[in-house]
Amino acid sequence: MDYLFSSRLASEQEKKGLQSLQAAMPEEGLFAEKVWRQSPEPFLMAPNVQKSLEQLGHRLNQFNVACDLLYRLSYEGRQPVWIAELLDRGKPPELIALARVKAFRGSVANVIRPDLLLTKEGFTICELDTIPGGIGLTAWLQEVYSELGFEMLGGAQGMLRGFYSILSGGDIVVSEESATYRPEMLYLIKRLHELFPQEQWRLCSSENQEKWASQVYRFFELFDVANVPCAADLFERALTGELTLTPPPKPQLEEKLWFALFWMKPLREFWIRQLTQRGFEQLQKVIPYTWLLNPEPLPVQAVYPRLETQSWEEVANFSQQERELVIKISGFDERAWGSRGVVIGADVSKEAWGAALRKALSEFAERPHLLQVFHHSSLQDHSYFSSEEEITTMKGRVRLTPYYFITSEKVTLSGALATICPADKKMLHGMKDAILVPVAVIAKQ
């Protein structure tokens, strides 16, 4: 199906803009072996939407802090113990013990990035990433499009200054699993050196180092820790206070199943107490309803809320119209990022849907999965350079990824990346057919 509905010749100003984009691209690129469609303009956002995003960052940080607290209260026996037991599934004992030590108590990620879908009703969160890629790419896009005359969300150097606020010099450790993002981290370090010459940053591989800086940024997921030789040394030095490690080694905070816990009625009072009634209600509007795929049978008089079914086998036999649902693996697995391990119910046959659901249930003991309401993103028009001379307008679906940097003083929205995928795509992520642009604010009249 063709979703491209108009093409035109680029103006001289737009051609110069493309030349500026091409000339500004770092020699080593920004994503290893990745390309995307370039646009003559950023994704434009009204000032009131910017305010909503800023408020969302504050709420999501509160949520992250509350998740950390709930886990601790659970393993201490002051909240139901099944919560910690659930979050610990599939994780090695030494990592569980590390996450519970007092040295890391109360510490959470200093940068968070929700993946937001734009729908007719507003924002819907796909997931909350605490080790997000795209920081260097978004920083580059901010600066380049700012030079083209657009007012960037977060400012022309918002991402650079945001990252500096959480790592004012130090080491960035990138694993082989995250090697795709190595070029953007090299660019980030180069620009930080230019902006803050009094400080030093170093990009480190996952191998052991003779000496670490006093601050270290962990750019690897904890499910991959067995393939990161330097991890044990980093964790030990962080425990002794020799260095500060962010994000802290807490695998429970890298799980998606927090969204299922958020919607569980027995935990409602806890969430309201930590988030306030208003904050809880605001997050209810953006966090899609989520179920934990637990194979244990329900009592005969019970049903799964909103599904109004008594068993998962009934869900496996839902019609295509009823399958506006998505299956996701929660975390601590290589399938838990990059849209791997995701099945959209309406896009597969009943047989494939049933097989995926049963497989997810069978992995509950080690790899819990979620079932989530699938929200359709609204269609947006955006243009891109189909050649050096021509601009094509595409009807697409938008994934918005705002970056929040968190210090003891405040939560700062430092920038956002818009990924605009062709309208026939349901899984919205970086791909060669996607347009990647920064978010800009529409100037007030």
C-alpha positions as CSV (number, residue, x, y, z in Angstrom):
1,M,0.0,0.0,0.0
2,D,1.3,3.4,-1.0
3,Y,1.2,6.0,1.9
4,L,3.2,8.6,0.0
5,F,0.7,11.2,-1.3
6,S,2.7,14.1,-2.7
7,S,6.1,15.1,-3.9
8,R,7.5,18.4,-5.0
9,L,10.8,20.0,-5.9
10,A,12.9,21.2,-3.0
11,S,13.4,25.0,-2.7
12,E,16.9,26.4,-2.7
13,Q,16.7,27.0,1.1
14,E,15.6,23.4,1.6
15,K,18.5,22.2,-0.6
16,K,20.9,24.2,1.5
17,G,19.3,22.6,4.6
18,L,20.0,19.1,3.3
19,Q,23.6,20.1,2.5
20,S,24.0,21.3,6.0
21,L,22.6,18.1,7.4
22,Q,25.0,16.0,5.2
23,A,28.0,18.2,6.0
24,A,27.4,18.1,9.7
25,M,27.2,14.3,9.9
26,P,30.2,13.0,11.9
27,E,32.7,11.0,9.8
28,E,32.0,7.9,11.9
29,G,28.3,8.4,11.7
30,L,25.9,8.2,14.6
31,F,24.4,4.7,14.5
32,A,26.6,1.8,13.3
33,E,25.3,0.6,9.9
34,K,22.0,2.5,10.4
35,V,20.3,5.0,8.0
36,W,17.1,7.0,8.1
37,R,15.2,9.5,6.1
38,Q,16.2,13.1,6.6
39,S,13.7,15.9,6.7
40,P,13.8,19.6,5.9
41,E,12.0,20.4,9.2
42,P,11.8,19.0,12.8
43,F,8.6,17.7,14.4
44,L,6.7,20.7,15.6
45,M,5.0,20.8,19.0
46,A,2.7,23.5,20.5
47,P,3.9,25.1,23.8
48,N,1.1,23.6,25.8
49,V,2.2,20.1,24.7
50,Q,5.7,21.0,25.8
51,K,4.3,21.8,29.3
52,S,2.5,18.5,29.4
53,L,5.7,16.7,28.6
54,E,7.6,18.5,31.3
55,Q,4.9,17.5,33.8
56,L,5.1,13.9,32.6
57,G,8.8,13.7,33.4
58,H,8.2,14.7,37.0
59,R,5.5,12.0,37.3
60,L,7.6,9.3,35.7
61,N,10.5,10.0,38.0
62,Q,8.1,9.8,41.0
63,F,6.9,6.5,39.6
64,N,10.5,5.2,39.2
65,V,11.3,6.1,42.8
66,A,8.1,4.5,44.0
67,C,9.0,1.3,42.1
68,D,12.4,1.2,43.8
69,L,10.7,1.7,47.2
70,L,8.0,-1.0,46.6
71,Y,10.6,-3.6,45.7
72,R,12.6,-2.9,48.9
73,L,9.5,-2.9,51.1
74,S,8.5,-6.2,49.5
75,Y,11.8,-8.1,50.2
76,E,11.8,-6.6,53.7
77,G,8.3,-8.0,54.3
78,R,6.5,-4.7,54.7
79,Q,4.7,-5.1,51.4
80,P,3.5,-8.5,49.8
81,V,6.6,-10.7,49.3
82,W,5.4,-12.0,46.0
83,I,6.3,-8.6,44.4
84,A,10.0,-9.0,45.0
85,E,9.8,-12.7,44.1
86,L,8.2,-11.9,40.8
87,L,10.7,-9.2,40.0
88,D,13.6,-11.5,40.9
89,R,12.6,-14.3,38.5
90,G,15.3,-15.4,36.1
91,K,18.0,-13.3,37.7
92,P,21.2,-14.7,39.2
93,P,21.4,-14.6,43.1
94,E,24.5,-12.4,43.1
95,L,22.7,-9.7,41.1
96,I,19.7,-9.9,43.3
97,A,21.9,-9.5,46.4
98,L,23.7,-6.5,44.7
99,A,20.5,-4.7,44.1
100,R,19.6,-4.9,47.8
101,V,22.8,-3.5,49.4
102,K,22.5,-0.3,51.4
103,A,25.1,1.4,49.3
104,F,22.5,1.7,46.4
105,R,19.4,2.3,48.6
106,G,17.2,5.0,47.2
107,S,19.3,5.5,44.0
108,V,17.6,5.2,40.6
109,A,18.5,6.2,37.0
110,N,19.5,9.8,36.4
111,V,18.2,9.7,32.8
112,I,14.8,8.3,31.8
113,R,13.1,8.1,28.4
114,P,9.5,7.0,27.9
115,D,8.6,5.7,24.5
116,L,5.4,7.7,23.7
117,L,2.9,7.0,21.0
118,L,0.8,10.0,19.8
119,T,-2.8,9.0,19.7
120,K,-6.0,11.0,19.2
121,E,-6.4,11.0,23.0
122,G,-2.9,12.2,23.8
123,F,0.2,10.2,24.8
124,T,0.4,6.5,25.5
125,I,3.6,5.0,27.0
126,C,5.0,1.8,25.4
127,E,7.8,1.5,28.0
128,L,10.0,3.5,30.3
129,D,13.7,3.1,29.4
130,T,16.3,3.8,32.0
131,I,19.3,3.1,29.7
132,P,18.2,4.8,26.6
133,G,20.0,5.0,23.3
134,G,19.7,8.1,21.1
135,I,21.2,10.6,23.4
136,G,24.1,11.5,21.0
137,L,21.9,11.4,18.0
138,T,19.3,13.7,19.5
139,A,22.1,16.1,20.6
140,W,23.4,16.2,17.0
141,L,19.9,16.8,15.6
142,Q,19.2,19.6,18.1
143,E,22.3,21.5,17.1
144,V,21.9,21.0,13.4
145,Y,18.2,22.0,13.2
146,S,18.8,24.9,15.6
147,E,21.3,26.2,13.0
148,L,18.6,25.9,10.4
149,G,16.5,28.4,12.4
150,F,14.2,26.2,14.5
151,E,13.5,26.6,18.2
152,M,14.5,23.3,19.7
153,L,12.7,21.7,22.6
154,G,15.3,21.8,25.4
155,G,17.4,24.4,23.5
156,A,20.2,23.9,20.9
157,Q,22.4,22.2,23.4
158,G,19.8,20.8,25.8
159,M,20.9,17.2,25.5
160,L,24.6,18.0,25.9
161,R,23.9,20.1,29.0
162,G,21.5,17.5,30.3
163,F,24.1,14.7,30.1
164,Y,26.7,17.0,31.6
165,S,24.4,17.5,34.6
166,I,24.5,13.8,35.4
167,L,28.1,13.0,34.3
168,S,30.3,16.1,34.6
169,G,33.3,14.1,33.4
170,G,33.9,10.4,33.7
171,D,33.8,7.1,31.9
172,I,31.0,5.7,29.6
173,V,31.0,1.9,29.4
174,V,29.4,0.5,26.2
175,S,28.9,-3.2,25.9
176,E,29.1,-5.3,22.7
177,E,25.3,-5.7,22.8
178,S,25.0,-1.9,22.7
179,A,27.7,-1.4,20.1
180,T,25.2,0.1,17.6
181,Y,25.2,3.2,19.8
182,R,29.0,3.5,20.1
183,P,29.3,6.2,17.3
184,E,26.7,8.5,18.9
185,M,28.5,8.2,22.2
186,L,31.8,9.1,20.5
187,Y,30.1,12.2,19.1
188,L,28.6,13.0,22.5
189,I,32.0,12.9,24.2
190,K,33.6,15.0,21.4
191,R,31.0,17.8,21.9
192,L,31.2,17.6,25.7
193,H,35.0,18.1,25.5
194,E,34.4,21.1,23.2
195,L,31.7,22.7,25.5
196,F,33.4,21.8,28.8
197,P,37.2,21.6,28.1
198,Q,37.9,21.6,31.9
199,E,36.4,18.1,32.2
200,Q,37.4,14.8,30.7
201,W,35.2,11.9,29.4
202,R,36.3,8.5,28.1
203,L,34.4,5.9,26.1
204,C,35.3,2.5,27.4
205,S,34.6,-1.0,26.1
206,S,33.3,-3.7,28.3
207,E,36.8,-4.9,29.1
208,N,38.4,-4.3,32.5
209,Q,40.3,-1.1,32.9
210,E,43.4,-0.5,35.1
211,K,41.9,2.7,36.4
212,W,38.3,4.1,36.4
213,A,37.2,7.7,36.7
214,S,35.3,8.7,39.8
215,Q,32.0,8.7,37.8
216,V,30.9,6.0,35.5
217,Y,27.9,5.8,33.2
218,R,26.6,2.3,32.6
219,F,25.4,1.9,29.1
220,F,24.6,-1.8,29.2
221,E,21.6,-3.8,30.3
222,L,21.9,-6.1,33.3
223,F,20.6,-9.1,31.4
224,D,23.9,-8.9,29.4
225,V,26.1,-8.6,32.5
226,A,27.7,-12.1,31.9
227,N,29.1,-10.7,28.6
228,V,30.5,-7.6,30.2
229,P,33.9,-8.5,31.8
230,C,34.3,-5.3,33.6
231,A,30.9,-5.4,35.3
232,A,32.0,-7.2,38.5
233,D,34.9,-4.8,39.0
234,L,32.7,-1.8,38.5
235,F,30.1,-3.0,40.9
236,E,32.7,-3.8,43.6
237,R,34.2,-0.3,43.3
238,A,30.8,1.3,43.4
239,L,30.0,-0.7,46.6
240,T,33.2,0.5,48.3
241,G,32.5,4.1,47.3
242,E,35.6,4.3,45.0
243,L,33.3,5.5,42.2
244,T,29.7,6.5,41.5
245,L,27.8,4.3,39.1
246,T,24.7,5.4,37.2
247,P,22.3,3.9,36.6
248,P,22.7,1.7,39.7
249,P,22.8,-2.1,39.3
250,K,19.2,-2.8,40.0
251,P,17.8,-5.3,37.5
252,Q,14.2,-5.0,38.9
253,L,14.1,-1.4,37.6
254,E,14.8,-2.7,34.0
255,E,11.5,-4.6,34.0
256,K,8.4,-3.7,32.0
257,L,6.1,-5.5,34.4
258,W,5.9,-2.4,36.6
259,F,3.1,-1.3,34.4
260,A,1.1,-4.4,35.4
261,L,1.8,-3.8,39.0
262,F,0.7,-0.2,38.6
263,W,-2.8,-1.4,37.5
264,M,-3.2,-4.0,40.2
265,K,-6.0,-3.0,42.6
266,P,-4.4,-4.4,45.8
267,L,-1.5,-1.9,45.2
268,R,-3.6,1.1,44.4
269,E,-3.2,2.7,47.9
270,F,0.5,2.4,47.7
271,W,0.7,4.1,44.4
272,I,-1.6,6.9,45.5
273,R,0.4,7.4,48.7
274,Q,3.6,7.7,46.7
275,L,2.4,9.6,43.6
276,T,-0.6,11.5,45.2
277,Q,-4.1,11.1,43.9
278,R,-3.6,13.6,41.1
279,G,-0.3,12.0,40.0
280,F,-1.8,8.5,40.0
281,E,-4.7,9.7,37.9
282,Q,-2.4,11.5,35.4
283,L,-0.3,8.3,35.0
284,Q,-3.5,6.3,34.5
285,K,-4.2,8.4,31.4
286,V,-0.8,7.5,29.8
287,I,0.1,4.0,31.0
288,P,-1.9,1.4,29.0
289,Y,-3.8,-1.2,30.9
290,T,-1.5,-4.1,31.5
291,W,-1.9,-7.7,32.7
292,L,0.7,-10.1,34.0
293,L,0.7,-13.3,32.1
294,N,0.5,-15.6,35.1
295,P,-0.5,-19.2,34.2
296,E,-1.9,-20.0,37.6
297,P,-5.6,-20.7,37.4
298,L,-8.1,-18.2,38.8
299,P,-10.8,-19.1,41.4
300,V,-14.0,-20.2,39.7
301,Q,-15.8,-17.0,40.5
302,A,-13.0,-14.7,39.3
303,V,-12.2,-13.1,35.9
304,Y,-9.3,-11.0,34.6
305,P,-10.3,-7.4,34.9
306,R,-11.4,-5.7,31.7
307,L,-10.9,-8.9,29.7
308,E,-13.9,-10.4,31.5
309,T,-12.5,-13.9,30.9
310,Q,-11.8,-16.7,33.3
311,S,-8.8,-18.2,31.6
312,W,-6.0,-17.3,29.2
313,E,-7.2,-20.0,26.9
314,E,-10.3,-17.9,26.3
315,V,-7.9,-15.0,25.4
316,A,-6.1,-17.3,23.0
317,N,-9.3,-17.8,21.1
318,F,-10.3,-14.1,20.9
319,S,-11.4,-12.9,17.5
320,Q,-9.2,-10.6,15.5
321,Q,-11.4,-7.7,16.6
322,E,-11.0,-8.6,20.2
323,R,-7.2,-8.9,19.8
324,E,-6.3,-5.2,20.2
325,L,-3.7,-6.5,22.5
326,V,0.1,-6.9,22.5
327,I,2.3,-9.5,24.2
328,K,5.7,-8.3,25.5
329,I,8.5,-9.9,27.5
330,S,9.1,-8.0,30.7
331,G,12.9,-7.8,30.8
332,F,16.2,-9.5,31.7
333,D,16.3,-11.0,28.3
334,E,17.8,-10.0,24.9
335,R,14.3,-10.1,23.4
336,A,13.2,-7.3,25.8
337,W,14.5,-4.4,23.7
338,G,14.3,-3.2,20.1
339,S,10.7,-4.6,19.6
340,R,12.0,-8.1,19.8
341,G,9.7,-10.5,21.6
342,V,6.6,-8.3,20.8
343,V,3.5,-9.8,19.2
344,I,0.5,-7.6,18.2
345,G,-2.7,-9.6,18.4
346,A,-4.6,-8.0,15.5
347,D,-1.6,-8.5,13.1
348,V,-1.3,-12.3,13.4
349,S,-3.5,-15.3,12.8
350,K,-5.5,-16.8,15.6
351,E,-3.1,-19.8,15.5
352,A,-0.1,-17.6,15.8
353,W,-1.7,-15.5,18.6
354,G,-2.6,-18.6,20.6
355,A,1.0,-20.0,20.2
356,A,2.6,-16.8,21.3
357,L,0.3,-16.5,24.3
358,R,1.0,-20.1,25.4
359,K,4.7,-19.7,24.9
360,A,4.7,-16.5,27.1
361,L,2.8,-18.3,29.8
362,S,5.2,-21.3,29.7
363,E,8.1,-18.9,30.4
364,F,6.5,-17.4,33.5
365,A,8.9,-19.1,36.0
366,E,12.0,-17.5,34.5
367,R,10.9,-14.8,32.0
368,P,7.5,-13.2,32.9
369,H,5.6,-11.6,30.0
370,L,2.9,-9.0,29.8
371,L,-0.3,-8.5,28.0
372,Q,-1.1,-4.9,27.2
373,V,-3.9,-2.9,25.5
374,F,-2.7,-1.9,22.0
375,H,-3.3,1.8,21.3
376,H,-3.3,2.9,17.7
377,S,-1.2,6.0,17.0
378,S,-2.7,8.8,15.0
379,L,-1.5,9.6,11.5
380,Q,0.7,12.6,10.9
381,D,2.0,14.2,7.7
382,H,5.8,14.8,7.5
383,S,8.1,15.5,4.7
384,Y,11.6,14.0,3.9
385,F,14.2,14.3,1.2
386,S,13.5,11.5,-1.4
387,S,16.4,12.9,-3.4
388,E,18.7,15.9,-3.3
389,E,16.2,17.7,-5.5
390,E,12.8,16.3,-4.3
391,I,10.8,16.4,-1.1
392,T,8.1,13.8,-0.5
393,T,5.3,14.0,2.2
394,M,4.6,10.8,4.0
395,K,1.6,9.9,6.2
396,G,3.2,8.2,9.2
397,R,2.9,7.2,12.8
398,V,5.0,9.0,15.4
399,R,6.9,7.6,18.3
400,L,8.1,10.4,20.6
401,T,11.1,9.8,22.9
402,P,11.7,12.7,25.3
403,Y,14.8,12.6,27.5
404,Y,14.7,13.7,31.1
405,F,17.8,14.2,33.1
406,I,17.4,14.0,36.9
407,T,19.6,15.7,39.5
408,S,18.9,16.3,43.2
409,E,17.4,19.6,42.3
410,K,15.0,18.9,39.4
411,V,13.8,16.8,36.5
412,T,14.8,18.5,33.2
413,L,13.3,17.9,29.8
414,S,16.4,18.3,27.7
415,G,15.1,17.3,24.3
416,A,13.1,14.8,22.3
417,L,13.4,12.6,19.2
418,A,10.5,11.9,16.9
419,T,10.6,8.7,14.9
420,I,8.0,8.9,12.1
421,C,7.3,5.5,10.6
422,P,5.3,4.7,7.4
423,A,1.6,4.4,8.3
424,D,1.5,0.6,7.6
425,K,4.0,-0.1,10.3
426,K,2.7,-1.1,13.8
427,M,6.0,-1.4,15.6
428,L,7.5,2.1,15.7
429,H,11.2,2.1,15.9
430,G,14.3,3.3,14.0
431,M,14.3,1.8,10.5
432,K,15.6,2.8,7.1
433,D,12.1,3.9,6.1
434,A,11.6,6.1,9.2
435,I,12.1,9.8,9.4
436,L,14.2,10.8,12.4
437,V,14.0,14.4,13.5
438,P,14.3,16.4,16.8
439,V,11.3,18.1,18.4
440,A,10.9,21.8,18.1
441,V,8.5,24.2,19.7
442,I,6.1,26.3,17.6
443,A,7.0,29.9,18.2
444,K,4.3,31.9,20.1
445,Q,2.5,34.4,17.9
